[in-house]
């Protein structure tokens, strides 16, 4: 059906707009333009609402177990197939920044796969624990932030606590 294709396209576009506007907000903030940064963040949130609404229409409600399995599959694909090819292409193109970005993301996707697998095995295993995310590479840890990120070396004090 054409509407199903349109929902997928709209979901992808709104999701990308959300991330793009978040990046624009960071840049505006660095440039001292706080009100413009605030505007980008506000509209990013609106785009996220649009994406979630489209996803709710196109996706059938699933169990947490099925969602965890789908997440494991997606993360595993990224670190076993997608990112290795991207790293190789970045090497061929002599793009060291892209190569580093892809390598970091690949390493973190492997961690995400493990975290999802653990949650699938025992959803209550880390009950009451917080997750911390590295603002540089996305490394995700349970319990407390490390002194330094094991993936990129970022200062652990900069990790974001996820409620």
C-alpha positions as CSV (number, residue, x, y, z in Angstrom):
1,X,0.0,0.0,0.0
2,X,1.2,3.5,-0.8
3,X,0.1,4.8,2.6
4,X,2.4,2.3,4.3
5,X,5.3,3.5,2.2
6,X,4.4,7.1,3.0
7,X,4.3,6.3,6.8
8,X,7.8,4.7,6.6
9,X,9.1,7.7,4.6
10,X,7.5,10.2,7.0
11,X,8.9,8.3,10.0
12,X,12.4,8.3,8.6
13,X,12.2,12.0,7.6
14,X,10.9,13.1,11.0
15,X,13.4,11.0,12.8
16,X,16.3,12.5,10.8
17,X,14.9,16.0,11.3
18,X,14.8,15.4,15.1
19,X,18.5,14.5,15.1
20,X,19.5,17.2,12.6
21,X,17.8,19.9,14.7
22,X,19.5,18.6,17.9
23,X,22.8,18.9,16.1
24,X,21.9,22.5,14.9
25,X,21.0,23.3,18.5
26,X,24.4,22.2,19.8
27,X,26.1,24.4,17.1
28,X,23.9,27.4,18.0
29,X,24.7,26.9,21.7
30,X,28.4,26.8,20.9
31,X,28.0,30.0,18.9
32,X,26.4,31.7,21.9
33,X,22.9,31.8,20.3
34,X,20.9,30.3,23.2
35,X,17.5,31.4,21.9
36,X,18.1,29.9,18.5
37,X,19.4,26.7,20.2
38,X,16.2,26.6,22.3
39,X,14.1,27.0,19.1
40,X,16.0,24.1,17.4
41,X,15.4,21.9,20.5
42,X,11.7,22.8,20.7
43,X,11.1,22.0,17.0
44,X,13.2,18.8,17.3
45,X,10.8,17.7,20.0
46,X,7.9,18.4,17.8
47,X,9.5,16.3,15.0
48,X,10.0,13.5,17.5
49,X,6.3,13.6,18.3
50,X,5.5,13.4,14.6
51,X,7.9,10.4,14.2
52,X,6.4,8.6,17.2
53,X,2.9,9.2,15.9
54,X,3.8,7.8,12.5
55,X,5.5,4.8,14.0
56,X,2.4,4.1,16.2
57,X,0.3,4.0,13.1
58,X,2.6,1.7,11.1
59,X,3.8,-0.6,13.8
60,X,1.7,-3.2,15.5
61,X,2.0,-3.2,19.3
62,X,4.6,-5.8,20.3
63,X,5.7,-7.4,23.5
64,X,8.8,-6.2,25.3
65,X,10.4,-9.5,24.5
66,X,9.8,-9.1,20.8
67,X,11.0,-5.5,20.9
68,X,14.2,-6.6,22.7
69,X,14.8,-9.3,20.1
70,X,14.3,-6.8,17.3
71,X,16.7,-4.4,19.1
72,X,19.3,-7.1,19.5
73,X,19.0,-8.0,15.8
74,X,19.4,-4.3,14.7
75,X,22.4,-3.7,17.0
76,X,24.0,-6.9,15.9
77,X,23.6,-6.1,12.3
78,X,25.2,-2.7,12.8
79,X,28.4,-4.0,14.5
80,X,28.8,-7.2,12.5
81,X,27.8,-6.0,9.0
82,X,27.1,-2.3,8.6
83,X,29.9,-0.5,10.4
84,X,32.7,-2.8,9.3
85,X,31.9,-1.9,5.7
86,X,31.6,1.8,6.6
87,X,35.0,1.7,8.3
88,X,36.6,0.1,5.3
89,X,35.1,2.6,3.0
90,X,36.3,5.5,5.2
91,X,39.8,4.0,5.2
92,X,39.7,3.8,1.4
93,X,38.5,7.4,1.2
94,X,41.2,8.5,3.7
95,X,38.5,10.0,6.0
96,X,40.0,9.5,9.5
97,X,37.2,11.3,11.3
98,X,34.5,9.1,9.7
99,X,36.6,6.1,10.3
100,X,36.9,6.9,14.0
101,X,33.1,7.8,14.3
102,X,32.2,4.4,12.6
103,X,34.6,2.4,14.8
104,X,33.3,4.0,18.0
105,X,29.7,3.5,17.0
106,X,30.5,-0.2,16.1
107,X,32.1,-0.8,19.5
108,X,29.1,0.8,21.3
109,X,26.5,-1.1,19.2
110,X,28.1,-4.4,20.5
111,X,27.7,-3.2,24.0
112,X,24.1,-2.2,23.3
113,X,23.4,-5.7,21.9
114,X,24.8,-7.2,25.2
115,X,22.7,-4.9,27.3
116,X,19.6,-5.8,25.4
117,X,20.4,-9.6,25.6
118,X,20.9,-9.3,29.4
119,X,17.5,-7.5,29.6
120,X,15.9,-10.2,27.5
121,X,17.3,-12.9,29.8
122,X,16.3,-11.1,33.0
123,X,14.3,-7.9,32.7
124,X,14.7,-7.2,36.4
125,X,18.5,-7.9,36.5
126,X,19.5,-4.2,36.9
127,X,16.4,-3.0,38.7
128,X,17.0,0.4,40.3
129,X,20.2,1.0,38.5
130,X,20.7,4.0,36.2
131,X,22.3,4.0,32.8
132,X,25.1,6.5,31.9
133,X,25.8,7.5,28.3
134,X,29.1,9.0,27.0
135,X,28.3,12.2,25.2
136,X,31.2,11.7,22.8
137,X,30.8,8.1,21.5
138,X,27.5,6.9,23.1
139,X,29.0,4.2,25.3
140,X,26.4,3.0,27.6
141,X,27.1,1.7,31.1
142,X,25.0,0.5,34.1
143,X,25.3,1.7,37.7
144,X,27.7,4.6,37.6
145,X,29.8,6.4,35.1
146,X,33.5,5.2,34.7
147,X,36.4,7.6,35.3
148,X,37.1,7.5,31.6
149,X,35.1,6.1,28.7
150,X,36.6,2.7,27.7
151,X,35.7,3.4,24.0
152,X,36.8,7.0,23.4
153,X,38.6,8.1,26.6
154,X,36.1,10.9,27.4
155,X,36.0,12.1,31.0
156,X,33.5,10.0,33.0
157,X,32.2,13.2,34.7
158,X,30.6,14.2,31.4
159,X,28.5,11.0,31.1
160,X,24.8,11.7,31.0
161,X,22.6,9.9,33.5
162,X,19.5,8.4,32.0
163,X,16.5,8.3,34.3
